[in-house]
């Protein structure tokens, strides 16, 4: 039985379209076939996301990213050599989203009225799912591309509604995954400016010190778009229990992520195999269970899959072929004791409640 709707709070659609050169209007199997024999990236021929696959899975609303990292001369991370180049890359990504809107493949969701209209659109049984538009809320993953704070207002005018100050490694506004240390001076100013614009703060990828700083400075709505739990898979990228409890107290929602290295300990990129390691959707439910035990309810967990976020089938649950299979979480959740209301909370109600409150 197909769900009413699924909301996925983290997909790097434009990055895949531009940097991976994928025509996301095509079915996933067609994209894989075209990439057959390519070896420039580990996930070539193993992608899991496209617009038709989203429709098949009734994933009618996504948080879609812009992402472009600035790297200095000594960095080993991929990225751009100036903030201006990074900004230009995000604007190319924005242009792709706008092209998808012009093709009536997608529609941007900027406010409560647009959100409610998208829900009505997906509830319209007279229109077949394959004809429905994918709604997207624009988010910036890592703030490096904001040349200075005036660019945040420019981005907001273009529809940016959520922002995570950090990504991997050093950052102009905040250090990220794999690092230690606080927000930079620019980062503190960014947090205050986001508050003024009534944006959503995404705490994903922040260091522990940056997380607590940001939570203290920011007074508006907070989410963790794609995060799992540190107690089950120990790594600074994951949420520790004290962080989860603070997020629960702020009425935040945490999107469970499907990258295998955040589901299973001792994962080795390019070496470990999901089937051999027993990485299935059940591993995600383990993380959900832990958060629910801390919260005492199912009101703070949801989906933030990060599928095709620089990985594909080689680093995703082995019982998931494409993103269209996300509804298969439902029977697994039922077997673990989750009721229909809990499942609907995870699939869409929690993100929906969060957005309605944030945009009221």
TIKOL-971117 format. One record per atom (N, C-alpha, C): residue in one letter; x, y, z. Coordinates in steps of 0.001 Angstrom, whole numbers, padded with zeros to 6 digits, always signed. Layout:
<atoms>
AXYZ
...
</atoms>
This chain:
<atoms>
X+000847-001199+000000
X+000000+000000+000000
X+000883+001250+000000
X+000639+002131-000974
X+001431+003337-001080
X+001051+004344+000011
X+002018+005070+000559
X+001703+006095+001565
X+000997+007280+000921
X+000334+008067+001757
X-000289+009291+001266
X+000751+010218+000654
X+001887+010338+001338
X+002941+011242+000914
X+004204+010895+001700
X+005357+011117+001098
X+006624+011071+001819
X+007334+012395+001597
X+007916+012929+002667
X+008768+014122+002587
X+010187+013686+002906
X+011117+014020+002018
X+012532+013721+002227
X+013259+015053+002396
X+013900+015239+003542
X+014462+016547+003890
X+015910+016742+003457
X+016456+015822+002645
X+017803+016112+002144
X+018115+015331+000877
X+018116+016047-000262
X+018522+015466-001543
X+019362+016488-002310
X+020505+016037-002804
X+021405+016901-003577
X+021070+016804-005066
X+019883+017198-005439
X+019419+017002-006811
X+020252+017781-007820
X+020417+019083-007588
X+021128+019914-008565
X+022596+019517-008665
X+023211+019110-007575
X+024593+018648-007632
X+024706+017446-008548
X+023760+016512-008436
X+023774+015336-009299
X+023554+015709-010755
X+022680+016674-010985
X+022405+017092-012357
X+023616+017751-012997
X+024303+018615-012260
X+025392+019396-012833
X+026755+018718-012694
X+027116+018293-011490
X+028459+017751-011285
X+028563+016276-011668
X+027465+015518-011528
X+027455+014122-011952
X+026901+013985-013379
X+026401+015093-013939
X+025891+015110-015320
X+024780+014091-015529
X+023810+014109-014612
X+022680+013186-014686
X+021404+013927-015086
X+020718+013402-016083
X+019423+013952-016483
X+018366+013342-015576
X+018002+014064-014541
X+017103+013513-013523
X+015654+013445-013983
X+015367+013854-015195
X+014036+013638-015752
X+013864+012192-016222
X+014982+011475-016323
X+014973+010089-016803
X+014788+009105-015642
X+014259+007913-015927
X+014218+006871-014893
X+015631+006495-014440
X+015757+006032-013225
X+017067+005676-012697
X+017744+004619-013557
X+016990+003628-014039
X+017638+002565-014822
X+018251+003120-016103
X+017638+004166-016679
X+018197+004782-017883
X+019486+005548-017560
X+019516+006200-016397
X+020727+006920-015972
X+021857+005921-015711
X+021536+004827-015041
X+022546+003805-014771
X+023098+003224-016076
X+022194+002948-017016
X+022622+002367-018288
X+023565+003309-019026
X+023255+004603-019016
X+024113+005564-019706
X+025495+005638-019058
X+025564+005438-017743
X+026835+005532-017020
X+027603+004215-016998
X+027044+003186-017606
X+027699+001878-017589
X+029099+001969-018197
X+030073+001527-017452
X+031451+001568-017927
X+032223+002803-017508
X+031529+003826-017010
X+032237+005007-016516
X+032901+004651-015186
X+034062+005188-014935
X+034753+004866-013678
X+035350+006090-012995
X+034794+007272-013298
X+035337+008486-012699
X+034891+008677-011257
X+033808+007991-010840
X+033311+008110-009473
X+032855+006723-009001
X+032951+006478-007684
X+032610+005169-007139
X+031165+004767-007413
X+030278+005756-007471
X+028860+005438-007597
X+028350+005501-009039
X+029234+005541-010016
X+028791+005547-011404
X+027988+004282-011714
X+026851+004480-012365
X+025979+003366-012693
X+025214+002816-011511
X+025271+003523-010376
X+024634+003017-009145
X+023733+004057-008491
X+023366+005098-009245
X+022500+006136-008693
X+021136+005593-008305
X+020470+006307-007409
X+019205+005823-006847
X+018068+006835-006941
X+018368+008033-007438
X+017384+009123-007369
X+017167+009733-008743
X+015910+009937-009085
X+015520+010754-010234
X+014094+011222-009974
X+013633+012159-010767
X+012281+012689-010555
X+011209+011625-010768
X+011286+010786-011804
X+010289+009715-011920
X+010291+008764-010723
X+011490+008481-010154
X+011548+007591-008992
X+010906+008242-007771
X+011072+009555-007617
X+010405+010248-006519
X+008889+010093-006641
X+008389+010247-007849
X+006942+010115-008046
X+006465+008687-007745
X+007239+007700-008184
X+006864+006305-007914
X+006749+006042-006424
X+007615+006646-005645
X+007599+006448-004198
X+006687+007395-003462
X+005946+008224-004206
X+005061+009256-003645
X+005829+010226-002741
X+007043+010530-003161
X+007863+011521-002453
X+007587+012849-003138
X+006575+013529-002669
X+006065+014711-003354
X+006652+016023-002892
X+007451+015973-001827
X+008080+017187-001308
X+009468+016826-000799
X+010458+017602-001216
X+011836+017360-000796
X+012472+018671-000375
X+013471+018562+000480
X+014368+019682+000735
X+015569+019455-000187
X+015736+020350-001151
X+016730+020185-002204
X+017852+021197-001999
X+019075+020742-002174
X+020205+021565-001776
X+020849+022342-002910
X+021502+023402-002499
X+022608+024002-003221
X+023848+023688-002388
X+024962+023389-003045
X+026165+023048-002294
X+027395+023373-003125
X+028323+024114-002540
X+029600+024423-003194
X+030575+024858-002116
X+031604+024063-001927
X+032571+024311-000859
X+033719+025187-001371
X+034162+026112-000526
X+035410+026830-000778
X+036547+026051-000119
X+037655+025880-000835
X+038818+025208-000254
X+040056+026082-000434
X+040913+026106+000577
X+042140+026880+000442
X+043227+026042-000225
X+044380+026623-000410
X+045465+026014-001192
X+045907+024655-000626
X+045817+024485+000688
X+046340+023271+001311
X+045294+022177+001514
X+044069+022412+001099
X+042996+021460+001354
X+043100+020242+000440
X+042738+019079+000984
X+042657+017862+000177
X+041222+017560-000240
X+040278+018392+000190
X+038871+018208-000159
X+038576+018804-001529
X+037606+018252-002247
X+037193+018882-003499
X+036430+020169-003211
X+036579+021142-004080
X+035859+022399-003869
X+036376+023479-004793
X+035964+024699-004528
X+036253+025843-005382
X+037304+026726-004732
X+038086+027394-005533
X+039254+028111-005029
X+038955+029542-004586
X+037715+029957-004705
X+037313+031264-004189
X+035837+031218-003842
X+035399+032032-002880
X+033965+032098-002572
X+033144+032531-003780
X+033724+033382-004639
X+032999+033842-005811
X+032695+032691-006765
X+033664+031791-006929
X+033425+030611-007763
X+032363+029708-007134
X+032436+029551-005821
X+031446+028727-005130
X+030050+029320-005279
X+029943+030632-005141
X+028644+031303-005336
X+028123+031040-006749
X+028983+031171-007741
X+028568+030951-009126
X+028059+029519-009320
X+028706+028561-008650
X+028255+027172-008752
X+026851+027012-008170
X+026597+027624-007020
X+025249+027522-006443
X+024214+028190-007335
X+024618+029222-008058
X+023666+029888-008944
X+023376+029037-010177
X+024366+028263-010611
X+024107+027290-011655
X+023136+026221-011192
X+023279+025800-009949
X+022354+024826-009383
X+020941+025403-009291
X+020858+026662-008879
X+019552+027321-008833
X+018936+027367-010228
X+019755+027643-011237
X+019257+027691-012613
X+018682+026343-013038
X+019288+025246-012572
X+018742+023924-012903
X+017364+023736-012270
X+017233+024116-011001
X+015912+024015-010370
X+014881+024847-011129
X+015275+026042-011542
X+014349+026902-012282
X+013984+026282-013633
X+014947+025613-014274
X+014653+024921-015530
X+013651+023792-015302
X+013787+023087-014171
X+012827+022029-013847
X+011435+022606-013574
X+011390+023798-012999
X+010100+024466-012821
X+009487+024821-014169
X+010293+025348-015078
X+009795+025725-016405
X+009267+024515-017163
X+009869+023334-016909
X+009416+022092-017543
X+008235+021469-016800
X+007783+022125-015720
X+006683+021644-014876
X+006997+020290-014243
X+008295+020073-013987
X+008737+018884-013259
X+008732+019135-011754
X+009045+020382-011370
X+009178+020735-009967
X+008487+022064-009705
X+008244+022354-008434
X+007692+023643-008021
X+008354+024044-006710
X+008774+025294-006628
X+009448+025757-005417
X+008440+026101-004331
X+008756+025684-003114
X+007915+025937-001947
X+008647+026935-001061
X+008096+028142-000958
X+008744+029214-000201
X+008005+029585+001080
X+006713+029246+001154
X+005912+029730+002271
X+004756+028779+002531
X+003951+029118+003535
X+002867+028236+003959
X+001825+028038+002870
X+001496+029094+002148
X+000497+028978+001080
X+000961+028001+000005
X+002224+028092-000389
X+002756+027174-001397
X+002811+025748-000867
X+003109+025598+000426
X+003132+024279+001042
X+001752+023630+000987
X+000745+024376+001389
X-000610+023820+001390
X-001077+023518-000036
X-000682+024343-000979
X-001054+024095-002376
X-000405+022805-002882
X+000843+022546-002483
X+001509+021325-002905
X+000846+020098-002293
X+000425+020201-001051
X-000284+019077-000425
X-001579+018783-001159
X-002317+019822-001518
X-003554+019637-002272
X-003267+019019-003640
X-002179+019450-004268
X-001769+018918-005567
X-001530+017413-005478
X-000859+016971-004396
X-000564+015555-004272
X-001748+014732-003797
X-002749+015380-003244
X-003960+014666-002829
X-004994+014594-003949
X-004715+015240-005079
X-005649+015267-006203
X-005618+013916-006923
X-006599+013073-006639
X-006628+011731-007213
X-006986+011717-008694
X-007457+012846-009213
X-007769+012918-010642
X-006509+013023-011500
X-005428+013424-010871
X-004172+013595-011579
X-003269+012413-011259
X-002808+011660-012263
X-001924+010526-011975
X-000601+011000-011374
X-000015+010165-010529
X+001219+010556-009833
X+002328+010952-010805
X+002403+010261-011948
X+003482+010553-012887
X+003358+011931-013519
X+002227+012604-013329
X+002026+013955-013853
X+002215+015026-012782
X+002438+014598-011564
X+002507+015558-010459
X+003893+016169-010339
X+003939+017416-009893
X+005199+018122-009710
X+005815+017757-008361
X+007114+017691-008341
X+007840+017499-007085
X+008064+018871-006454
X+007530+019066-005272
X+007772+020309-004548
X+009160+020293-003924
X+009826+021458-003944
X+011147+021506-003318
X+011311+022771-002483
X+011888+022582-001314
X+012287+023678-000435
X+013795+023816-000585
X+014254+025008-000878
X+015668+025218-001172
X+016473+025376+000114
X+017567+024604+000201
X+018457+024646+001363
X+019893+024774+000885
X+020708+025467+001654
X+022128+025607+001348
X+022916+024748+002327
X+023674+023782+001800
X+024473+022892+002645
X+025902+023415+002690
X+026250+024036+003799
X+027537+024716+003921
X+027428+026126+003384
X+027879+027095+004167
X+027656+028510+003829
X+028821+029151+003088
X+029846+028360+002731
X+031051+028930+002124
X+030779+029815+000917
X+029762+029503+000153
X+029491+030211-001099
X+028902+031604-000887
X+028502+031914+000341
X+028011+033272+000629
X+029233+034183+000738
X+029468+034980-000286
X+030687+035791-000360
X+030802+036697+000859
X+029710+037315+001224
X+029594+038024+002497
X+028134+037951+002914
X+027788+038530+004044
X+026439+038359+004583
X+025354+038959+003698
X+025704+039936+002866
X+024687+040513+001978
X+024151+039469+001002
X+024949+038426+000755
X+024519+037385-000181
X+023449+036484+000416
X+023340+036457+001731
X+022263+035671+002337
X+020910+036247+001962
X+020795+037562+001990
X+019526+038178+001613
X+019228+037957+000128
X+020259+037978-000711
X+020072+037661-002132
X+019541+036236-002289
X+020151+035309-001539
X+019730+033915-001610
X+018299+033746-001102
X+017980+034452-000027
X+016616+034383+000509
X+015599+034869-000523
X+015934+035925-001231
X+015048+036444-002267
X+014836+035418-003380
X+015827+034542-003589
X+015703+033475-004591
X+014989+032239-004056
X+014560+032297-002790
X+013780+031193-002238
X+014488+030344-001218
X+015738+030669-000855
X+016443+029887+000153
X+015719+029998+001489
X+015384+028860+002082
X+014626+028883+003326
X+015291+028139+004472
X+016311+027311+004175
X+017036+026597+005225
X+018520+026655+004907
X+019333+026581+005958
X+020776+026695+005756
X+021518+025952+006852
X+022509+025163+006436
X+023441+024539+007362
X+024784+025222+007221
X+025287+025898+008235
X+026518+026683+008087
X+027749+025872+007708
X+027783+024584+008063
X+028987+023771+007887
X+028752+022631+006910
X+029844+022078+006387
X+029814+020821+005652
X+030994+020001+006149
X+031846+019505+005265
X+033026+018756+005692
X+034234+019688+005798
X+035069+019446+006780
X+036329+020160+006888
X+036186+021595+007351
X+037232+022406+007111
X+037184+023817+007510
X+036088+024550+006740
X+035592+025616+007327
X+034575+026417+006660
X+034748+027884+006981
X+034319+028738+006074
X+034444+030174+006291
X+033533+030635+007421
X+032416+029944+007625
X+031452+030330+008649
X+031454+029379+009843
X+031817+028117+009581
X+031834+027132+010667
X+032638+025918+010228
X+033471+025365+011110
X+034109+024089+010797
X+033051+022986+010794
X+033327+021927+010034
X+032320+020889+009878
X+032802+019508+010255
X+032222+018515+009601
X+032506+017120+009902
X+034007+016837+009854
X+034498+016144+010881
X+035901+015803+010973
X+036748+016863+011659
X+036122+017965+012059
X+036851+019070+012669
X+036402+019278+014114
X+037113+020164+014797
X+036717+020644+016110
X+036708+022165+016076
X+036091+022768+017084
X+036156+024216+017200
X+034826+024908+017007
X+034794+026208+017317
X+033553+026986+017326
X+033218+027576+015964
X+032066+028202+015916
X+031696+029030+014772
X+032731+030138+014607
X+032945+030569+013383
X+033795+031741+013176
X+033014+033006+013512
X+033700+034129+013542
X+033001+035394+013765
X+031931+035628+012711
X+032262+035330+011448
X+031270+035446+010375
X+030110+034489+010604
X+030415+033319+011161
X+029372+032336+011415
X+028368+032810+012442
X+028862+033459+013498
X+027947+034007+014508
X+027040+035067+013900
X+027606+035913+013064
X+026794+036941+012397
X+025784+036313+011452
X+026201+035227+010778
X+025292+034512+009876
X+024085+033979+010638
X+024328+033374+011792
X+023234+032814+012591
X+022232+033914+012962
X+022731+035064+013356
X+021844+036172+013740
X+021047+036682+012532
X+021697+036735+011373
X+021014+037200+010173
X+019954+036194+009723
X+020237+034921+009864
X+019226+033896+009570
X+018009+034061+010463
X+018258+034347+011723
X+017159+034585+012661
X+016299+035766+012201
X+016955+036831+011777
X+016217+038016+011321
X+015336+037696+010122
X+015830+036840+009243
X+015073+036479+008045
X+014072+035348+008295
X+014051+034827+009504
X+013134+033746+009896
X+013390+032487+009063
X+014657+032188+008882
X+015044+030981+008164
X+015105+029787+009107
X+015288+028604+008532
X+015447+027369+009297
X+016937+027067+009419
X+017402+026827+010629
X+018789+026441+010869
X+018911+024926+010796
X+019801+024454+009937
X+020116+023024+009854
X+021438+022792+010582
X+021386+022013+011667
X+022589+021801+012483
X+023465+020673+011953
X+023045+020029+010870
X+023820+018935+010291
X+025230+019396+009933
X+026213+018570+010231
X+027635+018768+009922
X+028359+019721+010870
X+027684+020365+011804
X+028390+021236+012739
X+029262+020418+013694
X+030350+021002+014152
X+031121+020398+015242
X+030270+020432+016519
X+030700+019703+017523
X+029951+019729+018786
X+029914+021148+019357
X+031054+021821+019361
X+031091+023175+019909
X+030225+024117+019066
X+030311+023982+017742
X+029501+024809+016864
X+028015+024545+017030
X+027661+023272+017246
X+026260+022900+017466
X+025686+023651+018667
X+026362+023566+019798
X+025822+024189+021010
X+025839+025712+020916
X+026849+026257+020266
X+026873+027706+020034
X+025671+028131+019196
X+025465+027435+018086
X+024381+027794+017179
X+023024+027655+017856
X+022856+026580+018624
X+021581+026375+019317
X+021330+027465+020342
X+022396+027985+020932
X+022247+029063+021907
X+021950+030395+021231
X+022616+030672+020124
X+022449+031957+019432
X+021134+032055+018677
X+020722+030950+018058
X+019580+030973+017147
X+018281+030755+017914
X+017311+031593+017670
X+016044+031504+018408
X+014906+030929+017575
X+015132+030745+016276
X+014078+030289+015371
X+014008+028771+015256
X+013365+028284+014189
X+013166+026835+014005
X+014461+026129+013600
X+014685+024965+014220
X+015909+024185+014003
X+015529+022779+013582
X+016260+022271+012570
X+016134+020848+012266
X+017510+020248+012025
X+017557+018917+012060
X+018765+018169+011698
X+018370+017352+010479
X+018636+017880+009301
X+018018+017344+008084
X+018431+015913+007782
X+019696+015551+008064
X+020149+014179+007767
X+021209+013774+008779
X+020743+013059+009788
X+021571+012715+010946
X+021128+011383+011524
X+022071+010617+012037
X+021767+009436+012838
X+022419+009587+014214
X+022465+008496+014978
X+022836+008611+016384
X+024254+008110+016665
X+024936+008853+017507
X+026325+008550+017849
X+026438+007328+018746
X+025428+007061+019546
X+025513+005929+020469
X+025565+004611+019705
X+024960+004555+018511
X+024951+003330+017716
X+026109+003259+016725
X+026479+004399+016158
X+027625+004460+015239
X+028483+005632+015689
X+029487+005376+016525
X+030267+006464+017121
X+031075+007244+016084
X+030731+008490+015923
X+031479+009396+015046
X+030961+010804+015308
X+031848+011762+015211
X+031479+013164+015439
X+030373+013637+014492
X+030238+013016+013324
X+029190+013377+012357
X+027788+013057+012878
X+027705+012133+013843
X+026416+011702+014373
X+026010+012549+015586
X+024740+012450+015943
X+024219+013203+017085
X+024405+012431+018390
X+025024+013070+019368
X+025126+012506+020709
X+023793+012698+021435
X+023592+011932+022509
X+022311+011967+023206
X+021973+013347+023760
X+022975+014075+024275
X+022663+015400+024816
X+022232+016356+023695
X+022765+016164+022494
X+022330+016969+021359
X+020912+016607+020949
X+020623+015317+020920
X+019275+014872+020566
X+018252+015422+021557
X+018564+015355+022845
X+017640+015857+023866
X+017409+017353+023706
X+018455+018097+023385
X+018296+019540+023170
X+017425+019808+021958
X+017617+019034+020885
X+016775+019189+019700
X+015321+018862+020008
X+015098+017817+020776
X+013728+017465+021163
X+013091+018606+021951
X+013849+019199+022869
X+013321+020311+023663
X+013000+021531+022807
X+013661+021648+021655
X+013375+022752+020730
X+012306+022375+019706
X+011675+021203+019884
X+010647+020701+018959
X+011200+020528+017548
X+012465+020125+017472
X+013105+019878+016177
X+012723+018501+015655
X+013026+018276+014381
X+012855+016976+013741
X+014210+016550+013185
X+014507+015261+013305
X+015781+014693+012863
X+015500+013753+011692
X+016119+014010+010549
X+015925+013169+009374
X+016932+012032+009343
X+016443+010798+009389
X+017331+009641+009338
X+017979+009516+007973
X+019304+009287+007969
X+020085+009294+006736
X+020447+007862+006341
X+020534+007598+005030
X+020707+006239+004529
X+022101+005948+003992
X+023065+006777+004297
X+024454+006514+003948
X+024965+005412+004873
X+025450+004322+004299
X+025766+003124+005090
X+026779+003384+006190
X+027717+004308+005977
X+028736+004514+007011
X+028161+005154+008259
X+026952+005728+008138
X+026273+006275+009306
X+025238+005313+009877
X+025147+004128+009281
X+024230+003099+009763
X+024949+001944+010436
X+026225+001750+010082
X+026981+000580+010553
X+028409+001000+010881
X+028918+000523+011998
X+030289+000867+012397
X+031309+000191+011478
X+032488+000784+011432
X+033642+000234+010714
X+033422+000120+009209
X+032589+000984+008665
X+032371+000989+007216
X+033596+001576+006517
X+034017+000937+005416
X+035139+001437+004618
X+034641+001761+003214
X+034670+003034+002883
X+034176+003465+001573
X+034972+002792+000452
X+034241+002224-000490
X+034863+001563-001625
X+035321+000145-001340
X+035197-000297-000088
X+035625-001651+000293
X+034447-002442+000850
X+033761-001873+001837
X+032644-002570+002471
X+031477-002724+001498
X+030734-003796+001706
X+029575-004097+000857
X+028322-004150+001726
X+027241-003466+001322
X+026036-003417+002172
X+025470-004794+002511
X+025426-005705+001541
X+024859-007026+001806
X+025735-007817+002764
X+027051-007802+002525
X+027963-008537+003417
X+027934-007978+004833
X+027783-006660+004944
X+027788-006006+006257
X+026417-006020+006919
X+025415-006538+006227
X+024064-006587+006795
X+023424-005227+006961
X+023759-004296+006064
X+023171-002952+006130
X+021847-002963+005385
X+020766-002981+006142
X+019417-002944+005599
X+018671-001760+006213
X+017442-001564+005782
X+016621-000498+006353
X+016386-000690+007845
X+016513-001927+008314
X+016376-002184+009749
X+017398-001377+010555
X+018572-001126+009971
X+019593-000346+010676
X+019123+001082+010921
X+018410+001643+009954
X+017857+002988+010160
X+016840+002974+011292
X+016018+001931+011337
X+015003+001844+012392
X+015655+001730+013766
X+016820+001100+013850
X+017552+001072+015122
X+017821+002501+015611
X+018242+003366+014694
X+018514+004764+015057
X+017217+005484+015427
X+016162+005242+014657
X+014856+005815+015001
X+014444+005409+016422
X+014579+004109+016705
X+014178+003601+018025
X+014888+004345+019148
X+016170+004568+018963
X+016934+005232+020018
X+016412+006648+020260
X+016142+007372+019194
X+015625+008741+019344
X+014239+008714+019975
X+013413+007757+019569
X+012067+007659+020146
X+012115+007344+021639
X+013076+006525+022052
X+013215+006229+023471
X+013585+007488+024253
X+014422+008325+023691
X+014788+009577+024359
X+013615+010554+024392
X+012815+010553+023332
X+011707+011504+023233
X+010440+011009+023927
X+010273+009697+023978
X+009037+009134+024516
X+007907+009123+023507
X+008236+009396+022244
X+007220+009414+021186
X+007919+009369+019823
X+007123+009411+018754
X+007669+009364+017390
X+007592+010714+016688
X+007585+011793+017457
X+007348+013118+016893
X+008609+013831+016408
X+009766+013187+016557
X+011007+013895+016236
X+011899+013147+015250
X+011339+012157+014566
X+012091+011406+013564
X+011373+011477+012226
X+012162+011448+011165
X+011595+011532+009827
X+012649+011040+008832
X+012505+011406+007574
X+013420+010957+006529
X+014234+012132+006010
X+015534+011957+005983
X+016457+012880+005326
X+017498+012008+004650
X+017108+011358+003569
X+017825+010180+003061
X+019258+010461+002628
X+019510+011612+002016
X+020827+011925+001442
X+021217+010942+000342
X+020246+010222-000232
X+020569+009288-001301
X+021177+010037-002484
X+022183+009429-003076
X+022988+010016-004150
X+023730+011259-003683
X+024001+011318-002392
X+024832+012392-001867
X+026294+011975-001911
X+026813+011795-003134
X+028172+011292-003391
X+028308+009814-003057
X+027196+009094-003044
X+027215+007636-002945
X+025963+007103-003630
X+025988+005806-003969
X+024837+005172-004606
X+024556+003836-003954
X+024134+002849-004769
X+023769+001545-004228
X+024920+000872-003495
X+026166+001233-003859
X+027326+000599-003219
X+027474+000996-001757
X+026723+002025-001322
X+026859+002504+000054
X+025493+002894+000619
X+024487+002088+000287
X+023118+002305+000768
X+022559+000960+001232
X+021479+000953+002007
X+020896-000321+002441
X+020667-001268+001270
X+021032-002531+001446
X+020985-003485+000339
X+019564-003850-000068
X+018569-003554+000778
X+017174-003836+000418
X+016499-002620-000203
X+017296-001670-000677
X+016785-000462-001326
X+017429-000373-002706
X+016622-000488-003755
X+017170-000372-005106
X+017188+001080-005559
X+016066+001773-005385
X+015997+003197-005684
X+015218+003887-004575
X+015183+005195-004646
X+014443+005963-003643
X+012953+005644-003677
X+012470+005106-004784
X+011061+004730-004888
X+010682+003629-003907
X+011687+002925-003356
X+011420+001841-002412
X+011264+002312-000974
X+011342+003616-000718
X+011202+004094+000661
X+009901+003645+001335
X+008779+003510+000610
X+007565+003010+001291
X+007743+001639+001940
X+008757+000877+001530
X+008978-000435+002146
X+009415-000322+003602
X+009699+000902+004058
X+009935+001110+005489
X+008690+000782+006317
X+007504+000978+005738
X+006262+000836+006520
X+006099-000538+007160
X+006155-001654+006402
X+005996-002958+007065
X+007114-003274+008054
X+008313-002778+007788
X+009418-003000+008725
X+009155-002262+010035
X+008635-001044+009932
X+008283-000284+011130
X+007154-000953+011901
X+006175-001496+011173
X+005065-002195+011830
X+005574-003392+012625
X+006507-004145+012047
X+007064-005311+012739
X+007802-004908+014009
X+008290-003683+014043
X+009032-003200+015218
X+008109-002519+016218
X+006794-002556+015969
X+005845-002030+016937
X+005349-000629+016669
X+005716-000059+015547
X+005232+001278+015201
X+003831+001177+014602
X+002921+002036+015074
X+001560+002060+014559
X+001446+002934+013321
X+000244+002965+012766
X+000017+003736+011549
X+000314+005222+011753
X-000066+005761+012905
X+000202+007177+013168
X+001707+007443+013236
X+002444+006524+013861
X+003901+006672+013925
X+004507+006673+012522
X+004051+005753+011684
X+004587+005641+010323
X+004291+006907+009529
X+003086+007432+009671
X+002753+008679+008983
X+003575+009842+009528
X+003854+009818+010828
X+004748+010843+011400
X+006102+010814+010699
X+006653+009622+010544
X+007969+009467+009932
X+007941+009841+008456
X+006905+009403+007753
X+006838+009630+006312
X+006607+011100+005957
X+005738+011786+006714
X+005470+013172+006309
X+004938+014080+007406
X+004240+013549+008377
X+003548+014439+009317
X+004512+015268+010167
X+005635+014709+010580
X+006556+015466+011431
X+007162+016648+010683
X+007642+016407+009443
X+008160+017531+008666
X+007068+018544+008383
X+005867+018053+008107
X+004763+018961+007803
X+004405+019824+009012
X+004329+019201+010182
X+004039+019961+011404
X+005120+021005+011643
X+006374+020599+011459
X+007493+021517+011656
X+007367+022732+010736
X+007128+022494+009454
X+007067+023583+008479
X+005874+024502+008740
X+004749+023931+009075
X+003581+024768+009366
X+003844+025685+010558
X+004513+025168+011543
X+004850+025989+012712
X+005890+027035+012353
X+006904+026649+011577
X+007983+027583+011220
X+007484+028718+010351
X+006500+028450+009496
X+006037+029430+008521
X+004705+030072+008898
X+004220+029787+010092
X+002920+030343+010504
X+002990+031876+010599
</atoms>
